[in-house]
């Protein structure tokens, strides 16, 4: 029979063992339930005309679409993009929105590209082997009291698509974005500040070799994909949402995590939901099941297989924050283009200067133009878009254009179509929900 002293000793040892073996990442953030951050469009407050904004947006989108499709199809070459005639020098499209954050102790502020199409969080670090120019000082890990290298045996090191072990047993990562863009450095942990919240022991890439002009809008990237390395997964809050303001709006777009991500109880319109579809070949992407499309009053005769995710992991449709315009598998896009051409009752015009495929000659008073409805029929939810989310008019060029184009190998629901909708990614329940919102008022 055990004595009282023996029972107490066993109990103390047990408690100490449980505390010692608790996952380190979770022990530092027990009180984190939700937070809010702001997203700034990369062309915001730069005095671009609407035509220039449109040109820059479409060129970045064409580049990013090619990158995402290439990554999905694992191709080394793609046909030249339909926006190749645009001559303005625009950086590659690795994302459209920036988030302000800070890293280290003491903290150092910087802006990072937010990307729902990838997982890794990373920033440029000293000493640089090959770093691009950034507007804020490059992070020096030697000045931070909370910086730690991640060992090669760590679970998140093994979650990388490519890594090697350094001589000190730390984890050296290599992360490619499907084109010439890549980052390489030491996988580490650090305290980061998001909004008003400090979060300890976040795993990130401390990049000393960063190749790709598309990153230069910020000092790194924050992956919000479905994989274990993403900020979404590391925080363990289960969900996030954003509400993107209009392209020409100067206010930031709100980004919510955890308990703050839910829709307002006072919302006038009910939210609609559709399942997030799993693709083992591309586990980071947010796939949706698109069942059909309506233009005007006509549901188009698009074969069921057009937007389906194939057994080899190709095809399907993803929702993406970093691609501006929407791309539809070409067989479906042809029917969409034909329907708009016949229903718009305006002369078709050449839109190659802005990088869009279907444009019309706009009348002097565009308010008189009757635009057909455009509805995406997802599994269990219809996304009924307002005209401003798929038709853009520019008085300088005299064009009125459809912000949808064709693609092969993957379809993408872009952020232009997501404007003024609150989009909720309920990752824990594999569900995406949306509802109209005045994003500049949230």
N, C-alpha and C positions, 0 to 999 in steps of 0.2 A: 504494500500500500504506500503510495507516494506521500511524503510529508508536505505540509503547507509551503515550506521553503522551497522544496523541489518543484512544486507546481508553479510557484511564482517565478522561479528561474527559467523554467521551460517557456512560460508565457512571455517573459521579457525577451528571450532569445527569438521566439517566433515573431513577435512584433518587430524587432529589429531586422529580422530577415525579410519580412514583407516590405518594410520601408526601404531597405537596401536594394531590393530587386524591383521596385516600382519603375516603370519606364521613365527614363530621365526627361524626355521631351514633355511628357504630360505633367510632371510634378511641378514645373515652373509656371504653369498657366491654369491653375484650378479655378480662378475667378473669371476667366475670359469667357463671356457668353455671347458677345456681339460687338461690333464696332462699325463705324462709318468712315469712308474715305471719299475723296473727290477725284474724278477723272477729267483730265484736260485733253481736248483734241489736239493733235500735234500741229495743226495749222491755225490754232486759235490765236487771235490777237496779233496776226502777222500782216494785216492789211491786204490780203489777197482779194481780188474780185471774185464774184460768184463763178465766173468762167474758169479762173485760175484754180479755185478750190475744186471745181469739178474735174479739171484736167489732172491735178495732183492726186485726187482721190481715186480716179479710175486707173491711173498708171500704177499706183501702189497696189491697188486691188488685183490688177492683172498679174503683177509679179507674185503677189502672195498666193493667188489661186494656183499659179503654175507650181509654186513651191509645195503647197499642200497636196496637190494632185500628184506631183512627182514623188512626194513622200509616201503617198498612199499606193501608188502603182510601182514604186521602186524603179522608176525609169531614169536613165542617165540624160535623156534628151526629150524635149517637148517641141512641138511646132511653135513658131513665133506667136506671141500673144496678139490678140486683135487690137491692142492699144499701142502697137509698136511704132505707129506714125507720130505719136506725141513726142515733141522735141524738148519740152521743158525738162530740166535736170531735177529729178525727184528721187529721193532715197528709196531703196528697196522697201517693200511693204512688210515689215515684220510686226506691225501693229499700228493702230490708229489712235490709241489713247495712252496717256501717261498718268501715273499715280505718284504723288509725293509721299516719301517715306524717309526713314532715317535708319542708320545702322551703327552698331558699336557703342562702347562706353568709354569716354563721352560720345554722344551720338553725333553722327555726321549726316546731314540732309542731302537728298538727291532725288531725282525723278527717274522712274523706271517704266518701260513699256509694259502694259498689261496684255496678256495673251491667253485666251481660252483654248488655244490650239497647241499648247505645249505645257510642260510641267516644271522644269527647272527654274528656281529663283537664282539669279546671279547678278553680280556687279563687278566692275573693273577694280582690280587691286594692284597696289604696289608690292614689290617692284615689277614694273611692266616689261614684258618681252616684246609685245606688240599690242598697243592699246590705241583706240581711236580718241579723237578730241571730244571732250565733254565740258559742259558749262560749269560744273561743280568740281571741287577737288576730288581726285581719285582716292578711294578708300585705302588707308594704310593700316593693315591689321596689327602691326607692331605697336600702334598707339592705343589700341583698345584692350581694356582689362578683361573683356568677356569673350574674346575671340579664341576659338579652339579648332584645331584641325580634326577632321573626322577620320577614325581609323579605317583601314582598308577592309577590315572584317565587319564593319557596320552594315546593317540591313539596307540603309538608304544608299550606301556606296554600291552595293550589289544590285540595286534597283536601276542604276544608270545603264543606258544602252551600251556605253563603252567606258572602261576605266582601267587604270593600271595602279600598281602599288609602288609608292615611292620608297626610297631607302630607309626612311624613318617610319615605314608602315602606314603612312597617311594615304588618303585616297586621291588619286589624280584623275580628274574627269575629262572627258572629251564629249562635247554635245554639239551636234550638227542640226541645222534647220532645213535641210533638203536642197539647198543651193550652195553658194559659196560662203554663206554665213555660218559661223561657228564660234564657240567659246571653249577655252581650255584653261584649267587651273587646278586649285586644290579645293576639294569638297570640305566644307567647314561648318561650324555652328557659330551663331552670333545672336545677340539681342537686337531685334529690330523694333522700330516704332511705327505703328500704323494708326493714323488718326491721333487719338489721345492715348492709345494703348501701347505699352511696352510688352513685347513677347520674347521670352528668353529661349535660347537653344533652338533657334530655327536653322535648319540645314540649308545652306546656300553654296553656290559656286563662287569662289574667290578667283576671278578670271584674270590671268596675267597675259593671255594670248587670245585676243578677240578680233576675229576677222569678219568684216561685213559692214558696209556703209549703212545698212538699214537700222543698225542699233544706235546710230549717233544722235537720234532725237532724244535719247535718255542716257543714263549711265549704266544700263543693264536691263534686265527683264524679269517680270514676275509671272510665272506660269500659274494659270488657274485651271489647268486640265484635270483629268480624272485620275492621273497616276499618283503614286505615293510621294513623289518629290514636290508636288505642287503646293502652293500656299494653302489652297482649299483643304487638301488632305492633311497637311501637317498641323493646321489649327484644330482639326477634328470637330469643327462646328457644324458640319453636315450640309450647309447650304449657303448660297450667296445670291445676291440679285443686283442688277444695275438698271438704271433708267437713263437712256442716252438722249440728251437734248438735241435739238435740230442742228444741222450742219453749220448754219450761220449764227447760232446762238453763242453768246460770249460767256454764259454761266457754265460752271463745271457740271458734270454729270455725276450723280450720287452712286456710290458703290457700297453695298451693305453686306455684312457677314453675320452668320449666326442668327440670334433672336431678332436682330434688326432687319433681317432680309425679308421678313414676311410682309404681305400686303397690308395696307391700312384697313382697319375695321370699318372706317367711314367711306370706303370706296363705293361709288355709285354703280359701277359695272362689275359683275362677278368675274372672277378669274377662271380661265380655261386651262386645262392640263393635258399633257400628252406624255407618254412614256419616253424615257431616254433609252436608246437601243444600244446594246453592247456589241462591240466589234473587237474580238480578241486580237485581230491583226493591228488595230489602231486603238489601244485601250484609253488613250488620253483624250480623244475627240468626243464631242457631244453629238451623237447621232440621233436624228429624229426620223420617224416613219411618215413620209409624205405620200398620201394616198391619191391625191388628185389636185387639180387646179381649175378654178373658175375665172373666166374673163367676161365681164359684163353679166349677162344672164345665162351664159352657156358654160356648162361643165365640159372641159375639153376631153376629147377621146384619146387620152394618153394611156398606153398600155400599162398594166399594173406593175410590170417588171422594170419600168423606166427608172424609177427612183429607189428601187429595192437594193438592199445591201446584199451583195453576192457572197457565195460561200467562200470565195478566195479572199474576202476582205475588201474588195474594190466596190465601187458604186456607192449607193446610199447618199444621204444628205446630212451635213453637219451644220449646226448653228455656230457662228464664229464672230467674236467681237472685233477681230483684227482685219477682216475683209469688208470693204465698204459696200460694194454692190453685190447683188445676188447672182449666182451662176447656177444654171439648170442644165442637167444632162441634155445633150444636143437634140435628141429625138423629141423630148418634151418641150424644149425651148422653141423649136421650129413651129409648133402649134401655138405657143404663147405669142410669138412674133406675128404669126399669120392673123390671129384673132385681134391683136391690137391694131395691126395695119388696116384691117377691114372696119374696125369699130371707131377709130379715132376721127375719121372723116377730115383729115388734114393731109396736105402733101408730104410725102416721105422725103427727108433731107439727108445729106451726108453728115454723119456724126463722127467721122474718123478724127477730126481735130480735137474732140473732147474724149475720144477713146471709147465711145459707146456705139452699139451696133444699130439700134433702132431710134431714129430721131425724126421729128416732124418740123416743118416750117410753122412757127408760132404766129398767130395773128397779133396785131398790136395790143389788143386787149385779151390777155390770156384768161381773164376771169370768165369769159364767155365760152371757154372750151369745156365740152362735156367729156369727162374721162370715164371710161368703163370701170366697173368694180374689178378688184383683183383679190382673189381669196385662195389661200393655201389650205387644203384639207389635210390636216394631220390626223394621226390616229387618235380619235376622241376629242379633237379640238379644231375649230376653224379659225385661222388667222385672217381676219377681214381687214385689209390694209386701207388706211386713208390715202387719198391720191398723192399727198405730199411725200408719202413713203415709197413711191415707185415712179413718179413722174417729176422731173425737174425742169424748170424753165429758166432760160438765161436771156435777158434782154440784149446783152452785148452781141451775142452770136445769132439771136433770133431763132434759137432752137428750143424745142421742147422734146425731152428725151426720156426713154424708158431705162431705168437703172437696173436692168436685168440683162444678162447675156448668156450665151451657150458655153458649155464645157464638156469635156469627155473624161470619164473616170471617177468623177465625184461631183456632187451638187453642194452648194454652199448658200446658206441663208445669211446675207450680209448685214452689217450694222445700219445701213441706210434704211433698210426695211424694218429695223427694230426701233427707230426713233420714236420717242414719246410712248413707248410701251415699257412697263416695268417687267423685266424678264427674271424669273426666279428659277435658279438651278438647285433643285432639291436633290443633291447628290446622294444623300443617305437613303432616299426612297426611290431613286432612279426615275425622277419625274421632272419635267420642265413645265412651268406655268407662266402665263402672261396675262396682262390686262392693260388697256389704255391708261395713260397717266400724263399729267402735266409735269414733266420731269424737272423743269426749272423751278417748280414750286415745292418739290419734295425736300 
